[in-house]
Amino acid sequence: MRNKILIIGAIAFVAYILGSRSATVQVNKGESVRHQLVRMWNDPKAKKERKKKAEKAAKAAEKALDRVRR
């Protein structure tokens, strides 16, 4: 029983270490981060989502103004 617990603990530890290392982004310089941000900002899907969120926020603000004016 004790051996099984140690083996399960060792496997969990190794999985945690491997998972935490794979989740990190490897960036060499600040320029690389800037490039990634620009690429993300110019992505068509991201632009579409930002537009949807902006329209939703505008509608919510308009509703809130109408409630205040009443």
N, C-alpha and C positions, 0 to 999 in steps of 0.2 A: 504494500500500500504506500509506504513511504517513498519507494523508488518511483512509483507512478506519479506521485505528486511532484517529485523533483524533475522528472522528465517533462511533465506538462508545464511546469514553471520555466524550465530551460527553453522549451519551444516557444512559450509566450514571450519570453525575454528576447529571443532572436527575432521573432516576428515583429515585435515592437521596434527594435533597432532598425531592421530592414525597412519597415514601413515609414519610420520617421526620416530616414535618409532619402528615400525615394520621393517624399513629398516636398523636399526643399528644392528651390529653383537655383540653378547654378548660374550666377551672374559674375562676369569678370570685371566689368567696369561700369561706372555710372551711365555712360553713353548707351550701354546695352539696355539698361532699365528704361531710359528715355525712349529708345527705339521701340521697345515693347509697348510702352504707354501710347505712343503715337499710333502704332499699328492697331492697338485695341480701340483707340478713339475713332479711327477712320474705318473701322470694320462696319460693313453695311448692316449687319444684324444688331450691333450695338447702337448704331444711329437710330434704327427703327425703334428699339426698346426705349432709348432716351426720349424720342418723340412721343411715344405712347405715355410714358411716365409724366412728361411735361403737360400733355393734354389732360391727363387724369388729375394732376395737381392743380391745373387752372380751373377745372370744373369744381374741384373740392373748395378752392378759394372762392369761387363765385357763389357756391351754395352757402358758404360761411358768411359771406358779405350779405347775402339775401336774408339770412337768419338774424344778423345783427341789425339790419335796417328795419325789420318788422317791429 
